[in-house]
Amino acid sequence: MNEHEKIDYVEFPARDLQTTKDFFTQVFGWSFKDFGPDYAAFSGQGLNGGFFRSELSSSCAQGAALIVFYSNDIEATLAKVEAAHGLIVKTIFSFPGGRRFHFREPSGNEFAVWSDVLQ
């Protein structure tokens, strides 16, 4: 449901739209709806959004916002990211309240995964 003046949608660049879609399908079980050859939308993932074809990518080093996933089993999620050819840019580290890691998906966008399950 759309809510007045609340974050509603997020969009990311993708150099290789199909590879990015394959990655998120393999790791997180997402499905996509294509809107022409240069845009693919996702929904029901905590926040709806999409990927648009672009040579750019989103990363913290460039000042971009960081989207953070939650995981009940951070090691298993990290293994799925690696199996789908994601690049781990920060290995699992502890912070007050939990642990997390950062990764780049195949088009170069940086994301993080966190867990409050301490090992």
C-alpha positions in Angstrom: 0.0 0.0 0.0 1.3 3.4 -0.9 1.8 5.7 2.1 1.9 9.5 1.9 5.5 10.8 2.1 7.0 7.4 2.9 9.8 5.7 0.9 8.0 3.8 -1.9 10.4 2.6 -4.5 14.1 2.3 -5.2 16.0 2.0 -8.5 19.5 0.8 -9.2 21.7 0.9 -12.3 22.8 -2.3 -14.0 25.5 -2.8 -16.6 24.3 -6.3 -17.4 20.6 -6.4 -16.6 20.1 -10.2 -17.2 23.1 -11.1 -15.0 21.9 -8.9 -12.2 18.4 -10.4 -12.5 19.9 -13.9 -12.4 22.0 -13.0 -9.3 19.0 -11.7 -7.3 16.9 -14.7 -8.4 19.6 -17.2 -7.3 20.5 -15.6 -4.0 17.3 -14.1 -2.7 14.6 -15.8 -4.8 13.4 -12.6 -6.5 11.3 -12.5 -9.6 11.2 -9.7 -12.1 8.8 -8.0 -14.5 10.5 -6.6 -17.6 9.5 -3.3 -19.0 11.3 -3.3 -22.3 14.9 -4.3 -22.8 16.3 -1.7 -20.4 14.3 -2.0 -17.2 13.2 -4.8 -14.9 11.1 -4.3 -11.7 10.9 -6.4 -8.6 8.3 -6.3 -5.8 7.5 -7.9 -2.5 11.1 -7.7 -1.3 10.5 -5.4 1.7 10.7 -2.5 -0.8 9.6 -2.5 -4.4 12.1 -1.3 -7.0 13.8 -1.9 -10.3 17.1 -2.0 -12.2 17.7 0.2 -15.3 20.4 -0.4 -17.8 23.4 1.9 -17.1 27.2 1.7 -17.1 27.1 3.3 -13.6 26.9 1.5 -10.3 26.1 2.3 -6.7 28.7 2.1 -4.0 29.4 3.6 -0.5 32.8 4.9 -1.7 30.9 7.1 -4.2 28.6 8.3 -1.5 25.6 6.2 -2.5 23.0 5.0 0.0 23.5 1.5 1.2 20.6 -1.0 1.0 21.0 -3.6 3.8 19.3 -7.0 3.8 18.5 -9.0 7.0 19.5 -12.6 7.4 18.8 -15.2 10.1 21.9 -17.1 8.9 24.5 -14.7 7.7 27.1 -17.4 6.8 24.6 -19.2 4.6 23.6 -15.9 2.9 27.3 -15.1 2.3 27.8 -18.5 0.7 24.9 -17.9 -1.6 26.3 -14.5 -2.6 29.6 -16.1 -3.4 28.0 -19.0 -5.3 26.1 -16.5 -7.5 29.4 -14.7 -8.4 28.9 -11.8 -6.0 32.1 -10.1 -4.8 32.6 -9.8 -1.0 34.0 -6.3 -0.4 33.8 -6.5 3.4 33.9 -9.8 5.1 31.6 -10.5 8.1 32.4 -8.1 10.9 30.8 -7.3 14.3 29.2 -4.1 15.3 27.0 -3.1 18.3 23.9 -5.1 17.8 25.0 -7.7 15.3 27.3 -8.7 12.4 27.3 -7.8 8.7 29.1 -8.0 5.4 29.1 -6.0 2.2 29.0 -7.4 -1.4 28.8 -6.2 -5.0 26.4 -7.9 -7.3 27.6 -8.6 -10.9 26.7 -5.1 -12.2 28.8 -3.6 -9.4 26.2 -2.3 -7.0 27.2 -2.5 -3.3 24.7 -4.0 -0.8 25.1 -5.3 2.8 23.6 -8.1 4.8 23.3 -8.0 8.6 22.1 -10.3 11.3 21.4 -9.9 15.0 22.2 -13.6 15.4 25.6 -13.6 17.1 27.8 -16.7 16.6 
